């Protein structure tokens, strides 16, 4: 799977589509890389044209496992659309990225990106708008979300989650959103979501959550005709 150089660098040629459709055997072998003798893992993404939230999750997993073992992870020559997606989520800051213009060095760690999760509330009429910022992952992000949401419910039974500054949302945290949405529905309220970036939106769409909680491109659209 990997080409191993004399200095302990392992280079992995990534597939055209790095997603939930990627063969399980490849994913399993990739997840085992932190346990190998490699000192540095280089993911050659020059042929990768598609990346979804599953692929992002694998990258974050590799980062966590390799960093814990004092090993490095480098992304080599990702296509512009892939790199733009990583920048939109803020995840690009975790990795050294080899670009045609040079190497962009990592300037953050996961603890910094996790921030863990910041939530700010304001009222728009009778709707409580919750703006989320940072990374919502399981379990810390989910716990922060639930704690703050229960405090917010005292303000009313309509909640709009504004995801415009939410960099990343892992699939394990979806349950926290669904439980709160169900609780609100049972008490005569409702929840909506707006301005999610492509990675976050893909997590919800892949799990079918968008069929339960309405998604909107703008805050104005979400608030319009909410009765």
N, C-alpha and C positions, 0 to 999 in steps of 0.2 A: 504493500500500500504506500509506504513512504520511502523516499530516497534518503539515505543516511550518509552524511559527510563525515570526514575524519574529525571535525571539531564538535561532533555531537548534535549537529543541526539536522532535523528531520523535515523534509519538504514533502507536503501532501498535495497532489493535484486535485483540486476540488471539481465537483461535477458541474454541468451546465445549470442544473436546477438544484439549489441547496435549500430544500424545503421538506415538508412532511411527506413528500412523494419520493424523496431520496431513499434508495434501497437501505433497508434496516441493517444489513451486514456492514455497509460502509459507515453508517452512524455509530454502530457498536464499536467498530475498530477505531473510529475517531475518538470516541469517549475513553478508550483505553490508552490513548497517547500519553496522558500524564503519568501513567504507570510504567512507561517504557524507559530506556536508558537515554533518551533524547534530552539534551540540555535546553534546546530551543526548538519549538514547532513552528514551521512556516507553512501557512495555508496559501497555496498558489491559486488565486481567484481570477486569473487572467481569462479563463474560459467560462466563468460563472456569470450568467446573465439574469438569474432570478434568485431572490432571497426573500423568505417570508419570516413570520414571527417564530416558527419552529427553528429555522436556521439561526436566527438571532439568539434564541435560547441556548442552542448548542454552543455558539461562540462564547456566550457568557459563562456557561458551564466549564468550558475548556479554560477560559481565563481564570476562574476561581480555583480550579484544580491544579493548574500549572503554577499559578502564583503561590499557592499553599506549599508547593514543593520547590520554590525558588527557581522556577523555570520560566522561560519567556514564550510569548505567543506573538507572531508577526503575521499580518495580512499582506499578501503580495499582489500588487497591481489589480485591485478591484476595479470593475467597470465604473464609470462615472455615476450611473444610476444606483449602483450598489453603495458606493461611497456616500452619495447624497442621502441615501436612506439611513446609513449609519450615523451621519451627522445630524439628521433630523431627530434621531432618538437620543443623541448624546453618547451613544455606545462607542463611537469611534475614539473617544478619549481614553479608553481602556487599553488600546492596542498600539503598537508601532505599526504604521501603515506605509508600505513601500509604494510610492506613486511615481509616475514618469518625471515629475518635477523634483523628486527627492523623497526623503523619509520624513514622515510626520511622526514625531515621538509621542508616546502616551504621556498624558499630563494629568491623569486622575486615577484613582482606584475605585473599586466598587463601593467601598464605604462612603466615599465622597459623593459618588453619583446617587447613592441611596438616600442621602440627605435627611432621613429615610424617605419621608413623604411629607410634604407641606400642604396644608389645606386652609384656604381662606374662604369665608362666607360673606355674602352680601344679599340683600333683598332686592328683587325686581318685581314690584307689586306684591302679589301674594305668593311669589315663587322664591324659594331659597336657592341661590346660585352658589355652588361649591366649586371653586377653582383648585385643581390639583396640580402640584408641581413636584418634579423629581422622578423617582422610580417606585412603582408599587409592586413589590414582590412578596412572596410568601416566606415566612409568616409575619415578619415585622411590618411590612407595608399594609398587609391585610388587617392586622390588629389596630394599627394607627387609624386606618380608614373607618373601621367599625366603631371605635371609641368616639371619634369625632362625629360620625354620622348620627349616633344615638343622641348626642348632645344637640345636634342640629334639628332633629325631628321635633323638638319642642317648639321650633319656629314656625312649623306648618307642615302640611302633608303633600306639598309639591316641591320636588327637588330636581334641579338641573345640574348635572355634573359637567363642568367645563374642563375638557382634557387637553386644551391647547398647549399647556406647558408640561404635560405628563410625557416623559421621555420613553418609558418602557413599562409594560404591564404584563406580568407572566400569567400563564393560563391557570395556575393554581389559585390565583387571587380572584378569579371570576366568581367563585362561589360566594364571596363576601358581597359582591354587587348584587347577585341574584337573590340572596337571602334578604337583603335590605329592600330590594324592589318588591319582593313578595310580601314582606311585612307591611310596606306602604300600601300596596294594592288591597290587602286584607282590611286595612283601616280606612279605606276610601280615598287614599292618596295615589300618587303616581310619580314615576321617575323618568327623566329623559337624559340623553347624553349629547354633547355637541363638541365639535372641533377636535376630534381625535386624529392623531397623525396616522399615516398608513400602517405602521407596525401595530399600534394599539388597536386600530379598527379591524385589522386582519385577525387578531386574536379572537375578537368577539364574533366576527363573521364566520370564522372557521368552526366555532362552537355553537353557532346558531343563536347566539344571545341577542343579535340585532332584531330577531323576530319577536323577542319578548320585550326588550327595552328599545324604544325608538331612538334612532341616531339622526343628527342633523349636522349640516356643514357649518352653519353659523349659529351664534347665540340668538340672533333676531328671529331666525326661522323656528328655533326650538320654543321660543316664548310666544310666538304668534298663535292666537286662537287656542290657548291652553285654558280650557274651562274645567 
